[in-house]
Each structure stands twice: as structure tokens, then as C-alpha cells.
Amino acid sequence: MTSEQVAPSVGPGEVLAAVAASAARTARLLATGRLRQPDDLVGTRLPFRDGTRSMIFRTTERDPSAGTEPSVLQVRFRLRWIGERPTLHRVFVTTCIVNTPLFAGFPGFVRKQWMVDPRTFVYRGLYDWDGADRARWYAERLRHVLALVCVPGSVEYVVVPGLGVDDVLRDGSRLQRQEPGAQDADADALWWELAG
């Protein structure tokens, strides 16, 4: 169990206030042209050690996108209600851009790679965050929002300080945690690690 999984509980009022503040900041970022969607990584497929292969379908980043305390935040979840219906997942992939205010205005946000495994319909967000503590703070609030629309127990996240997404894309093994016995762990328990 990671420290991210035992974080203190966050109340609904605090979640709502944080999301509202993020939405207001996102509106300012959009109005000033400081939020963009480069497409250079769209279509890239990343293999993970749990057997899934996630495809990047969108990138959202702030401009400028440099942080002083790089951290990678990875979130995974499975949507409730739409099951394994490819048509509904295509609709979600097209329309989920409306969720941008739920993350882009949080303190420390730098960049998000939106991903889905088209075979298993496991969704991932691979984020660059400025500051591991800020990433955890955001992830705990996001976990509560996602719980409303996700399969119970499917929302997980991991924060890896000292790395950026570009580091991970150049060398996926850098995401692997150096913990005793990690190489012997169940593959699903290593869902955040890139394979190869």
C-alpha cells in the first residue's frame, strides 16, 4: 500500500471548493491563451506492466510549462455505466474535454496526457505536476470526483517525485519504483509502470 492510498479523508465541501477554484483559474488560462492542446503525442501507445496498452488521445498543457519540482502523477480508473461499449467510449473520448476545468486550474498543474486502453477501457491520466505534495493534494480531490462516475475501487493514483513525463516517455523504466520485492509483485499491483 502506498502513502497515496492512505491519505486523510477530504470532505465534499472541500472538494467542491477546490474544483470551483480550478474552474475559475482554467477560465482565466483559456482567456489569456495559456492553455493549449498540442497533438504531437496523440496516437502514441504506451505498454504497461499490468498488460494494458494505453493510447494517448489528447494532451493539455499550460504555457509556460516549466516547473521547479517535477513530479509525475498517474491516475487510472474504469468508467461505470458505459461498460465495454466501444461507441460510448468513443463519445466519452470526444467529449471529455469538458472536464478540463476539473484539473487545469489546480496549483502545480503543468501537463496531462489523456489515455485509454481501447481493449480494456481502462483510462489513465499521466500528468506533469510541479510539486509532489501539490500532485497528491489534487489527486485526493480528483479521487472523490471520479468516484461519482467510476467503477467502485477502480480509481487509483501514484505520485513519483523527481521525474517529468518527458523523462518517462524517453525511458519508461524510470517510472519503476525501487522497492524490495517489487519485481516479484503481481502485475496488476504495478499498473503504473511502463513495460520496456
Secondary structure, 3 states (H helix, E strand, C coil): CCHHHHCCCCCHHHHHHHHHHHHHHHHHHHHCCCEECCCCCCCCEEEECCCCEEEEEEEEEECCCCCCCEEEEEEEEEECCCCCCHHHHHHHHHHHHHHHHHCCCCCCEEEEEEEECCCCCEEEEEEEEECHHHHHHHHHHHHHHHCCCECCCCCEEEEEECCCHHHHHHCHHHHCCCCCCHHHCCHHHHCCCECC
